[in-house]
């Protein structure tokens, strides 16, 4: 008999900015070219940004995280009736299977219990199929929503980064991920401007202010 119904956690996928070997090889060539060019140009301006921090400290990140958690909780509640029904059918099927083994039963009663057991197995299979189909659909929906919202946040960060870079005359902005340096484009930098704070300031400038609670009137 298949193990009891268990809800699988719907894990959210967070966008990562790691680069594959090919991209890193291309980056090395670009940086080599930039360094060579720097020897001939005093106007070259290079900056850095911590993309991971720019995303996670953006107010929309927390909003999206909470929305994903709420959807996850809602999906679990939607699955609960099917899970309970499946658990009930499993228990009844086990009880019938045990009762059939009772030697004191007459043939007619045993045959009747066998029919009930077989029907329980059919019902259980249908419930399992409905449970698995719905769970897969909700997991897919949650993953799709997570990817879409994280991409929108990434687009916001990159758009603001580009605007600030152009306005301040940067020729190159590199990702300096301080939380995971191994996945960053920069392992060491000195006397290089970091625009993370400027990007966050502009992104979070649009954060809606919490509505003021109405003042309570004191009874006369």
C-alpha positions, 0 to 999 in steps of 0.5 A: 500500500502506498505511504500516507498522504503528505503535503510536499513543501512548495519551495520558492526559487530565488533568482541567482546571478552566478555566471557559467564558465563561458561567461566568466571567460568572456568577462576575463577577455573584456576586463583584460581589454578594459585594463589595457585601454585604461593605460591609454585613457584617463577618462575610463570610470569603473564602478561596482554594485552588490546586485544581491543586496540591491535586490534583497534590500529593495522594498518590493523584495519583501513584498513579493516574499510575503505574497509567495508565502501567502500563496503557498499557505493558500495552496496547502489549505486547498489541498487539505480536504483531499489529503484528509479524504485520502488519509480516511480511505487509507485507514478504512482500507487497512481496517477492511484488509485486517477484518477479511483475515478473520477466520470467524467470518462467513463466506458471504460476509468475507466476500462482501468485505472484499468488495468493499475493500476493492472499492476503497482501493479504487476510491483511494486511487482516484483521490491520490490522482486528484491530490497529485494533479492539484499539487503539481499544478499549484507548485507550477503556478507558485514557481511561475509566479516566483520567477516572474516577480523576481525577474521584475525586481531584477529589471527594476534594479538593472534599470536604475543601475543603468540610469545612475551609471549613465548620469555619473559617467561610468564606463563599466559597472561590475557585480561585487557580491559581498555575501557570496564573493565566489559568484561575483565578477569582482574579487578585489577592488580598490579606490573604485566607486560602489553605487549600491547605496545610490541604487537602493536609495532611488529604488526605495524612494518609491516605497508607499508610506504606511497609512496613518491610523485614524485617531481614536476619539475619547468618549466625553 
